[in-house]
Amino acid sequence: MPIVQIDMFEGRSIEQKRAMVEKVTQAIAETANCQAESVTIIIREMPKHHLSKGGKLFSDK
């Protein structure tokens, strides 16, 4: 039972998330040789001020 966690900035539509999880599920099922129904995906969204790189918040870029 593969479990995939996707961290990304907030702001994607529900349609974009549906398309993403369909494609990710297909890729995992094919490469892990398992049923799509056994793939679990967790989407974690965050605002840009909750992540930084190189000492700068993404909201400041």
N, CA, C and O atoms as CSV, one atom per row, in Angstrom:
chain,resi,resn,atom,element,x,y,z
A,1,MET,N,N,0.833,-1.182,0.000
A,1,MET,CA,C,0.000,0.000,0.000
A,1,MET,C,C,0.880,1.248,0.000
A,1,MET,O,O,1.272,1.720,1.067
A,2,PRO,N,N,1.191,1.782,-1.163
A,2,PRO,CA,C,1.997,3.007,-1.217
A,2,PRO,C,C,1.228,4.210,-0.661
A,2,PRO,O,O,0.036,4.383,-0.916
A,3,ILE,N,N,1.939,5.025,0.098
A,3,ILE,CA,C,1.397,6.279,0.604
A,3,ILE,C,C,2.295,7.400,0.092
A,3,ILE,O,O,3.503,7.389,0.326
A,4,VAL,N,N,1.706,8.364,-0.604
A,4,VAL,CA,C,2.440,9.471,-1.210
A,4,VAL,C,C,1.999,10.759,-0.534
A,4,VAL,O,O,0.803,11.004,-0.376
A,5,GLN,N,N,2.964,11.583,-0.133
A,5,GLN,CA,C,2.657,12.894,0.427
A,5,GLN,C,C,3.136,13.953,-0.544
A,5,GLN,O,O,4.276,13.915,-1.006
A,6,ILE,N,N,2.266,14.896,-0.852
A,6,ILE,CA,C,2.597,15.984,-1.763
A,6,ILE,C,C,2.461,17.288,-0.992
A,6,ILE,O,O,1.372,17.640,-0.540
A,7,ASP,N,N,3.569,18.001,-0.845
A,7,ASP,CA,C,3.564,19.318,-0.220
A,7,ASP,C,C,3.609,20.357,-1.325
A,7,ASP,O,O,4.447,20.279,-2.224
A,8,MET,N,N,2.706,21.333,-1.261
A,8,MET,CA,C,2.703,22.374,-2.288
A,8,MET,C,C,2.043,23.636,-1.739
A,8,MET,O,O,1.351,23.616,-0.721
A,9,PHE,N,N,2.282,24.722,-2.447
A,9,PHE,CA,C,1.646,25.973,-2.055
A,9,PHE,C,C,0.156,25.891,-2.330
A,9,PHE,O,O,-0.281,25.229,-3.272
A,10,GLU,N,N,-0.616,26.570,-1.497
A,10,GLU,CA,C,-2.053,26.603,-1.692
A,10,GLU,C,C,-2.397,27.395,-2.950
A,10,GLU,O,O,-1.597,28.190,-3.443
A,11,GLY,N,N,-3.604,27.158,-3.456
A,11,GLY,CA,C,-4.063,27.952,-4.586
A,11,GLY,C,C,-4.504,27.145,-5.802
A,11,GLY,O,O,-5.060,27.708,-6.745
A,12,ARG,N,N,-4.261,25.820,-5.793
A,12,ARG,CA,C,-4.715,25.015,-6.935
A,12,ARG,C,C,-6.208,24.749,-6.807
A,12,ARG,O,O,-6.735,24.637,-5.700
A,13,SER,N,N,-6.875,24.650,-7.930
A,13,SER,CA,C,-8.306,24.354,-7.933
A,13,SER,C,C,-8.529,22.874,-7.648
A,13,SER,O,O,-7.603,22.068,-7.748
A,14,ILE,N,N,-9.749,22.525,-7.297
A,14,ILE,CA,C,-10.098,21.134,-7.056
A,14,ILE,C,C,-9.918,20.319,-8.338
A,14,ILE,O,O,-9.548,19.147,-8.278
A,15,GLU,N,N,-10.176,20.929,-9.492
A,15,GLU,CA,C,-9.987,20.234,-10.764
A,15,GLU,C,C,-8.519,19.895,-10.990
A,15,GLU,O,O,-8.201,18.806,-11.467
A,16,GLN,N,N,-7.624,20.817,-10.651
A,16,GLN,CA,C,-6.184,20.564,-10.784
A,16,GLN,C,C,-5.747,19.445,-9.845
A,16,GLN,O,O,-4.939,18.596,-10.222
A,17,LYS,N,N,-6.273,19.441,-8.631
A,17,LYS,CA,C,-5.920,18.400,-7.668
A,17,LYS,C,C,-6.439,17.036,-8.127
A,17,LYS,O,O,-5.746,16.027,-7.993
A,18,ARG,N,N,-7.656,17.007,-8.668
A,18,ARG,CA,C,-8.196,15.742,-9.191
A,18,ARG,C,C,-7.301,15.186,-10.293
A,18,ARG,O,O,-6.974,13.999,-10.295
A,19,ALA,N,N,-6.907,16.046,-11.230
A,19,ALA,CA,C,-6.055,15.607,-12.341
A,19,ALA,C,C,-4.702,15.127,-11.816
A,19,ALA,O,O,-4.172,14.122,-12.291
A,20,MET,N,N,-4.147,15.834,-10.847
A,20,MET,CA,C,-2.853,15.464,-10.287
A,20,MET,C,C,-2.903,14.106,-9.618
A,20,MET,O,O,-2.045,13.259,-9.870
A,21,VAL,N,N,-3.910,13.881,-8.757
A,21,VAL,CA,C,-3.949,12.613,-8.038
A,21,VAL,C,C,-4.243,11.440,-8.968
A,21,VAL,O,O,-3.790,10.325,-8.712
A,22,GLU,N,N,-4.993,11.674,-10.043
A,22,GLU,CA,C,-5.229,10.607,-11.018
A,22,GLU,C,C,-3.918,10.187,-11.677
A,22,GLU,O,O,-3.631,8.995,-11.788
A,23,LYS,N,N,-3.128,11.159,-12.113
A,23,LYS,CA,C,-1.866,10.853,-12.793
A,23,LYS,C,C,-0.833,10.264,-11.847
A,23,LYS,O,O,-0.130,9.321,-12.208
A,24,VAL,N,N,-0.732,10.806,-10.648
A,24,VAL,CA,C,0.225,10.278,-9.679
A,24,VAL,C,C,-0.157,8.847,-9.297
A,24,VAL,O,O,0.707,7.976,-9.187
A,25,THR,N,N,-1.438,8.612,-9.097
A,25,THR,CA,C,-1.905,7.260,-8.769
A,25,THR,C,C,-1.550,6.278,-9.872
A,25,THR,O,O,-1.068,5.180,-9.594
A,26,GLN,N,N,-1.785,6.664,-11.126
A,26,GLN,CA,C,-1.449,5.792,-12.259
A,26,GLN,C,C,0.042,5.477,-12.287
A,26,GLN,O,O,0.434,4.325,-12.473
A,27,ALA,N,N,0.868,6.498,-12.104
A,27,ALA,CA,C,2.322,6.302,-12.152
A,27,ALA,C,C,2.795,5.385,-11.031
A,27,ALA,O,O,3.618,4.500,-11.262
A,28,ILE,N,N,2.283,5.588,-9.827
A,28,ILE,CA,C,2.683,4.745,-8.695
A,28,ILE,C,C,2.215,3.311,-8.908
A,28,ILE,O,O,2.981,2.370,-8.704
A,29,ALA,N,N,0.961,3.141,-9.318
A,29,ALA,CA,C,0.423,1.796,-9.523
A,29,ALA,C,C,1.229,1.041,-10.577
A,29,ALA,O,O,1.517,-0.144,-10.405
A,30,GLU,N,N,1.591,1.713,-11.659
A,30,GLU,CA,C,2.371,1.060,-12.725
A,30,GLU,C,C,3.773,0.689,-12.247
A,30,GLU,O,O,4.228,-0.430,-12.486
A,31,THR,N,N,4.448,1.594,-11.589
A,31,THR,CA,C,5.838,1.347,-11.210
A,31,THR,C,C,5.968,0.476,-9.967
A,31,THR,O,O,6.961,-0.237,-9.821
A,32,ALA,N,N,4.987,0.519,-9.067
A,32,ALA,CA,C,5.034,-0.300,-7.858
A,32,ALA,C,C,4.302,-1.630,-8.055
A,32,ALA,O,O,4.257,-2.470,-7.156
A,33,ASN,N,N,3.734,-1.801,-9.245
A,33,ASN,CA,C,3.020,-3.039,-9.584
A,33,ASN,C,C,1.942,-3.359,-8.547
A,33,ASN,O,O,1.922,-4.435,-7.949
A,34,CYS,N,N,1.045,-2.386,-8.357
A,34,CYS,CA,C,-0.050,-2.560,-7.400
A,34,CYS,C,C,-1.334,-2.002,-8.008
A,34,CYS,O,O,-1.312,-1.349,-9.051
A,35,GLN,N,N,-2.426,-2.265,-7.352
A,35,GLN,CA,C,-3.715,-1.739,-7.793
A,35,GLN,C,C,-3.821,-0.251,-7.443
A,35,GLN,O,O,-3.334,0.183,-6.399
A,36,ALA,N,N,-4.452,0.515,-8.314
A,36,ALA,CA,C,-4.641,1.941,-8.058
A,36,ALA,C,C,-5.395,2.170,-6.749
A,36,ALA,O,O,-5.151,3.157,-6.055
A,37,GLU,N,N,-6.297,1.272,-6.415
A,37,GLU,CA,C,-7.091,1.412,-5.193
A,37,GLU,C,C,-6.252,1.316,-3.926
A,37,GLU,O,O,-6.703,1.717,-2.853
A,38,SER,N,N,-5.055,0.795,-4.038
A,38,SER,CA,C,-4.201,0.671,-2.845
A,38,SER,C,C,-3.289,1.885,-2.652
A,38,SER,O,O,-2.569,1.957,-1.656
A,39,VAL,N,N,-3.308,2.832,-3.582
A,39,VAL,CA,C,-2.462,4.029,-3.496
A,39,VAL,C,C,-3.201,5.109,-2.705
A,39,VAL,O,O,-4.327,5.477,-3.038
A,40,THR,N,N,-2.549,5.608,-1.656
A,40,THR,CA,C,-3.095,6.699,-0.849
A,40,THR,C,C,-2.245,7.942,-1.093
A,40,THR,O,O,-1.016,7.878,-1.077
A,41,ILE,N,N,-2.912,9.074,-1.319
A,41,ILE,CA,C,-2.199,10.337,-1.538
A,41,ILE,C,C,-2.678,11.351,-0.512
A,41,ILE,O,O,-3.877,11.549,-0.315
A,42,ILE,N,N,-1.709,11.987,0.137
A,42,ILE,CA,C,-1.983,13.058,1.096
A,42,ILE,C,C,-1.488,14.355,0.479
A,42,ILE,O,O,-0.309,14.472,0.148
A,43,ILE,N,N,-2.373,15.327,0.321
A,43,ILE,CA,C,-1.987,16.646,-0.194
A,43,ILE,C,C,-1.922,17.601,0.995
A,43,ILE,O,O,-2.897,17.778,1.725
A,44,ARG,N,N,-0.758,18.210,1.171
A,44,ARG,CA,C,-0.588,19.199,2.235
A,44,ARG,C,C,-0.278,20.534,1.585
A,44,ARG,O,O,0.737,20.693,0.908
A,45,GLU,N,N,-1.163,21.484,1.801
A,45,GLU,CA,C,-0.994,22.815,1.219
A,45,GLU,C,C,-0.523,23.793,2.287
A,45,GLU,O,O,-0.819,23.641,3.472
A,46,MET,N,N,0.208,24.785,1.842
A,46,MET,CA,C,0.686,25.799,2.772
A,46,MET,C,C,0.749,27.148,2.067
A,46,MET,O,O,0.932,27.208,0.851
A,47,PRO,N,N,0.597,28.226,2.826
A,47,PRO,CA,C,0.789,29.554,2.240
A,47,PRO,C,C,2.283,29.786,1.985
A,47,PRO,O,O,3.136,29.147,2.601
A,48,LYS,N,N,2.577,30.692,1.086
A,48,LYS,CA,C,3.976,30.944,0.710
A,48,LYS,C,C,4.819,31.487,1.863
A,48,LYS,O,O,6.045,31.383,1.828
A,49,HIS,N,N,4.188,32.059,2.873
A,49,HIS,CA,C,4.975,32.570,4.003
A,49,HIS,C,C,5.307,31.476,5.020
A,49,HIS,O,O,5.874,31.769,6.073
A,50,HIS,N,N,4.963,30.219,4.720
A,50,HIS,CA,C,5.328,29.105,5.589
A,50,HIS,C,C,6.519,28.316,5.072
A,50,HIS,O,O,6.844,27.267,5.626
A,51,LEU,N,N,7.179,28.797,4.019
A,51,LEU,CA,C,8.334,28.092,3.468
A,51,LEU,C,C,9.393,29.107,3.049
A,51,LEU,O,O,9.092,30.158,2.486
A,52,SER,N,N,10.628,28.760,3.340
A,52,SER,CA,C,11.721,29.640,2.927
A,52,SER,C,C,12.815,28.822,2.267
A,52,SER,O,O,12.919,27.612,2.470
A,53,LYS,N,N,13.620,29.495,1.482
A,53,LYS,CA,C,14.786,28.878,0.854
A,53,LYS,C,C,15.860,29.944,0.769
A,53,LYS,O,O,15.612,31.068,0.332
A,54,GLY,N,N,17.045,29.578,1.189
A,54,GLY,CA,C,18.147,30.539,1.139
A,54,GLY,C,C,17.927,31.744,2.035
A,54,GLY,O,O,18.419,32.834,1.744
A,55,GLY,N,N,17.190,31.556,3.125
A,55,GLY,CA,C,16.968,32.660,4.072
A,55,GLY,C,C,15.887,33.628,3.667
A,55,GLY,O,O,15.729,34.668,4.306
A,56,LYS,N,N,15.127,33.320,2.612
A,56,LYS,CA,C,14.063,34.214,2.178
A,56,LYS,C,C,12.751,33.445,2.067
A,56,LYS,O,O,12.707,32.337,1.532
A,57,LEU,N,N,11.693,34.048,2.579
A,57,LEU,CA,C,10.384,33.447,2.438
A,57,LEU,C,C,9.956,33.471,0.967
A,57,LEU,O,O,10.268,34.409,0.233
A,58,PHE,N,N,9.252,32.446,0.560
A,58,PHE,CA,C,8.763,32.412,-0.825
A,58,PHE,C,C,7.780,33.555,-1.089
A,58,PHE,O,O,7.644,34.007,-2.226
A,59,SER,N,N,7.103,34.017,-0.051
A,59,SER,CA,C,6.179,35.142,-0.226
A,59,SER,C,C,6.925,36.444,-0.529
A,59,SER,O,O,6.330,37.396,-1.033
A,60,ASP,N,N,8.221,36.488,-0.224
A,60,ASP,CA,C,9.019,37.697,-0.482
A,60,ASP,C,C,9.720,37.660,-1.834
A,60,ASP,O,O,10.389,38.623,-2.209
A,61,LYS,N,N,9.577,36.573,-2.560
A,61,LYS,CA,C,10.257,36.466,-3.863
A,61,LYS,C,C,9.386,36.978,-4.970
A,61,LYS,O,O,9.793,36.966,-6.132
